[in-house]
Amino acid sequence: MTKDRYVIFDFDGTLVNTTDLALSIYNRVATTYRCKPIPPEDRHLLFSTKLKELMDRFKVNSFKLFLLQFRIRKELRKHIEDFEPVPHIEAALTQLKEAGYKCGILTSNAKKNVEHFLDIKGLSGLFDFVYQSKHFFGKDLALHQLIKLEKLKKEQVVYVGDEIRDLVASQKAGIPMVAVGWGFTPPSVFEKQTADKLAYSPAELKLCIDELFRL
């Protein structure tokens, strides 16, 4: 009997872009929590720097991080209807679903925010689960926990993400990854790294995933 094949997606940057608004909210409230705002010239650090280093740089301790995430998630929910899926991602997800793949989302956003977004954009039927990560300091831990929760084998799973940190997490978790070229990390950066596959557009996703499951 053939086992189900699972594709786990990062949410922000891979399926939709909420980072600009989240950063705007953070900068507006940062001084309230005695944290340093993130200037435009440091925005790139969000996608290339370890979380602990970011926290030290902008004076955010673990307790403040918890409060900030709660505040940002609450405000993001007010604007969730303003976001749009990445262009052509719905067609790519439909292809995967029709091919028998089970798709899920691993996100640090509030689960109810993501589920509400999927509902209003008519995408709920394309995903089998949404998992909210509780691990601030390691997405690889979240991947391990998700796999354990869903009772999966690593060979049943491919991860799809758009940041170098996604790549590092997938490697630590021992899960192959498709890096995407339309998110926060330019394709040229992934070309120099060791991502298993690189999809330059959503139309290439299924081919990349098919090839990884054939390895």
JOVEN-V478315 format. One record per residue. N is the residue number from 1. RES is the residue in one small letter. PHI is phi in radians with two decimals (999 if undefined). OMEGA is omega in radians with two decimals (999 if undefined). Layout:
((N,RES,PHI,OMEGA) (N,RES,PHI,OMEGA))
This chain:
((1,m,999,-3.12) (2,t,-1.30,3.13) (3,k,-1.35,3.09) (4,d,-1.09,3.10) (5,r,-1.94,-3.04) (6,y,-2.00,3.04) (7,v,-2.07,-3.12) (8,i,-1.80,-3.10) (9,f,-1.80,2.80) (10,d,-1.17,-3.08) (11,f,-1.63,-3.01) (12,d,-1.32,-3.13) (13,g,1.65,-3.14) (14,t,-1.60,3.14) (15,l,-1.88,-3.08) (16,v,-2.78,3.13) (17,n,-1.91,3.05) (18,t,-1.95,-3.01) (19,t,-1.13,-3.10) (20,d,-1.04,3.14) (21,l,-1.22,3.12) (22,a,-1.05,3.12) (23,l,-1.16,3.11) (24,s,-1.09,3.11) (25,i,-1.13,3.13) (26,y,-1.00,-3.09) (27,n,-1.10,-3.14) (28,r,-1.24,-3.05) (29,v,-1.86,-3.01) (30,a,-0.96,-3.08) (31,t,-1.17,3.08) (32,t,-1.06,-3.13) (33,y,-1.77,-3.13) (34,r,1.02,3.06) (35,c,-1.93,3.12) (36,k,-1.61,3.04) (37,p,-1.09,3.13) (38,i,-1.80,-3.11) (39,p,-1.26,-3.11) (40,p,-0.94,-3.10) (41,e,-1.23,3.11) (42,d,-1.80,-3.08) (43,r,-1.00,-3.10) (44,h,-1.09,-3.13) (45,l,-1.14,-3.14) (46,l,-1.06,-3.02) (47,f,-1.94,-3.08) (48,s,-2.32,-3.04) (49,t,-2.13,3.10) (50,k,-1.10,-3.06) (51,l,-1.02,-3.12) (52,k,-1.08,3.11) (53,e,-1.19,3.08) (54,l,-1.09,-3.12) (55,m,-1.08,3.11) (56,d,-1.11,-3.08) (57,r,-1.12,-3.05) (58,f,-1.90,3.00) (59,k,1.07,3.13) (60,v,-1.98,3.05) (61,n,-1.60,-3.05) (62,s,-1.09,3.14) (63,f,-1.18,3.11) (64,k,-1.11,3.12) (65,l,-1.07,3.11) (66,f,-1.06,-3.13) (67,l,-1.14,-3.13) (68,l,-1.15,3.13) (69,q,-1.09,3.11) (70,f,-1.07,-3.12) (71,r,-1.14,-3.10) (72,i,-1.17,3.13) (73,r,-1.06,-3.14) (74,k,-1.09,-3.12) (75,e,-1.31,3.10) (76,l,-1.07,-3.12) (77,r,-1.04,3.14) (78,k,-1.16,-3.05) (79,h,-1.98,-2.99) (80,i,-1.02,-3.12) (81,e,-1.27,-3.13) (82,d,-1.44,-3.10) (83,f,-1.39,3.09) (84,e,-2.20,3.05) (85,p,-1.10,3.02) (86,v,-0.97,3.14) (87,p,-0.92,3.07) (88,h,1.28,-3.13) (89,i,-1.26,3.14) (90,e,-1.09,3.12) (91,a,-1.10,3.14) (92,a,-1.15,3.12) (93,l,-1.15,3.11) (94,t,-1.10,3.08) (95,q,-1.02,-3.13) (96,l,-1.12,-3.13) (97,k,-1.09,-3.13) (98,e,-1.17,3.12) (99,a,-1.47,3.07) (100,g,1.69,3.10) (101,y,-1.28,2.99) (102,k,-1.75,-3.05) (103,c,-1.94,3.10) (104,g,-2.43,-3.13) (105,i,-2.18,2.99) (106,l,-1.97,-3.01) (107,t,-2.49,3.00) (108,s,-1.63,3.02) (109,n,-1.24,3.08) (110,a,-1.10,-3.11) (111,k,-0.98,-3.10) (112,k,-1.17,3.06) (113,n,-1.14,-3.12) (114,v,-1.13,-3.13) (115,e,-1.12,3.10) (116,h,-1.14,3.10) (117,f,-1.04,-3.14) (118,l,-1.07,3.14) (119,d,-1.10,-3.03) (120,i,-1.27,3.11) (121,k,-1.69,3.10) (122,g,1.22,-3.08) (123,l,-1.90,-3.04) (124,s,-0.99,-3.09) (125,g,-1.21,-3.12) (126,l,-1.60,-3.10) (127,f,-2.13,-3.13) (128,d,-1.65,3.10) (129,f,-2.84,2.99) (130,v,-2.21,-3.10) (131,y,-2.07,3.12) (132,q,-1.61,-3.12) (133,s,-1.29,3.05) (134,k,-1.75,-3.05) (135,h,-1.65,3.12) (136,f,-1.18,-2.93) (137,f,-1.88,3.11) (138,g,-3.11,3.11) (139,k,-1.21,3.08) (140,d,-1.09,3.08) (141,l,-1.15,3.11) (142,a,-1.15,3.10) (143,l,-1.09,3.11) (144,h,-1.03,-3.09) (145,q,-1.17,3.12) (146,l,-1.09,3.14) (147,i,-1.07,3.12) (148,k,-1.17,-3.12) (149,l,-1.10,-3.12) (150,e,-1.50,3.12) (151,k,1.00,-3.10) (152,l,-1.83,2.95) (153,k,-1.80,-3.10) (154,k,-1.03,-3.13) (155,e,-1.25,3.09) (156,q,-1.60,-2.90) (157,v,-2.16,2.92) (158,v,-2.21,3.14) (159,y,-1.85,3.13) (160,v,-2.19,-3.10) (161,g,-2.62,-3.00) (162,d,-2.23,-3.12) (163,e,-2.17,3.05) (164,i,-1.06,3.11) (165,r,-1.13,3.04) (166,d,-1.13,3.14) (167,l,-1.11,3.13) (168,v,-1.08,-3.14) (169,a,-1.11,-3.13) (170,s,-1.14,3.12) (171,q,-1.18,3.11) (172,k,-1.12,-3.11) (173,a,-1.43,-3.14) (174,g,1.29,-3.10) (175,i,-2.09,3.11) (176,p,-1.15,-3.07) (177,m,-2.29,2.91) (178,v,-1.75,3.04) (179,a,-1.44,-3.12) (180,v,-1.89,-3.05) (181,g,-1.66,-3.10) (182,w,-1.97,-3.08) (183,g,-1.66,-3.04) (184,f,-1.43,-3.12) (185,t,-1.77,-3.14) (186,p,-1.06,3.13) (187,p,-0.97,-3.12) (188,s,-1.06,3.11) (189,v,-1.24,3.12) (190,f,-1.14,3.13) (191,e,-1.08,3.14) (192,k,-1.56,-3.13) (193,q,-1.71,-3.07) (194,t,-2.07,3.05) (195,a,-1.09,-3.10) (196,d,-1.13,3.10) (197,k,-2.53,3.10) (198,l,-2.24,3.08) (199,a,-1.72,-3.11) (200,y,-1.40,3.12) (201,s,-2.58,3.11) (202,p,-0.99,-3.13) (203,a,-1.11,-3.12) (204,e,-1.61,-3.04) (205,l,-1.02,-3.05) (206,k,-1.07,3.14) (207,l,-1.06,3.13) (208,c,-1.09,-3.12) (209,i,-1.18,3.09) (210,d,-0.97,-3.09) (211,e,-1.15,3.13) (212,l,-1.16,3.13) (213,f,-1.30,3.08) (214,r,-1.51,-3.10) (215,l,-1.19,999))
